[in-house]
Amino acid sequence: GQNIDQPTEMTATEGAIVQINCTYQTSGFNGLFWYQQHAGEAPTFLSYNVLDGLEEKGRFSSFLSRSKGYSYLLLKELQMKDSASYLCAVRDSNYQLIWGAGTKLIIKP
Amino acid sequence: IAGITQAPTSQILAAGRRMTLRCTQDMRHNAMYWYRQDLGLGLRLIHYSNTAGTTGKGEVPDGYSVSRANTDDFPLTLASAVPSQTSVYFCASSDSSSVDEQFFGPGTRLTVL
C-alpha cells in the first residue's frame, strides 16, 4: 500500500530552527510537496522537490532523497506565525497526490 | 472572484438528505479535485477531473458524485448523506504546469446528524 509518515506534533522555540521529517512508500514517484495549513484554513503550497537535494526558499528549505524515500522541511528563524500544520504529499504514478496526516508545529515564545 | 470559492462555508445536514457542495475557480485551471479532511488522517481524494467533461474516482468515492460541465465549476453531490460523511471538504485546482501545485478553496465544514 501507499504510506506517508510524518510526526504528529512538534514543539519549537521562536527564533530557532526546526526540521520536519517525512518518509514515504508510494507506487511511483513524480514529485514531493510540502504545504502549510493554519488551523481552520486551507492548505497553501510551500515547496516542491522532484530531484534529490535541497531547495531553498527564504526561511524555508526542503530536502529530498528518492533512494531513501525521505524528505524534510527545514524552517529557520521561527516566528509565531509559523505555528501551523505542515503536510507532506507525494505525487504517485497516477499523478495523484498521496497525503501524510500532517505535523502540527507549536511555536513557543 | 479571485482563486477558488466554495459554498456553503458550513452546513448541518440530516442523514438521508441530498446535498451539493459548490466549487468555482476563476484561474482557468484544467484539473480540479475534491478532498475530505478528517482529524488524524491525511487529505483523501474523493473525485477529480483532469479537464472539462471528464471525471475520475479517487481513494474514497463511495456515496459521492461529481460533474464537470465547464472549466470553472466542479460540484460535489452527496446523494443520501450518512454520519460518516461528516468532514471538512476541500476543493482544489491545478494548471498542469511542470510543478502543477494544487490551489485550495477555503473548505466546507459538513456535519451529518
Interface residues (C-beta under 8 A of the other chain):
Chain A: I4 G31 F33 E41 A42 P43 T44 F45 Y48 L87 A89 R91 Q96 L97 I98 W99 G100 A101 G102
Chain B: G40 L41 G42 L43 R44 L45 Y48 G58 F90 V99 D100 E101 Q102 F103 F104 G105 P106 G107
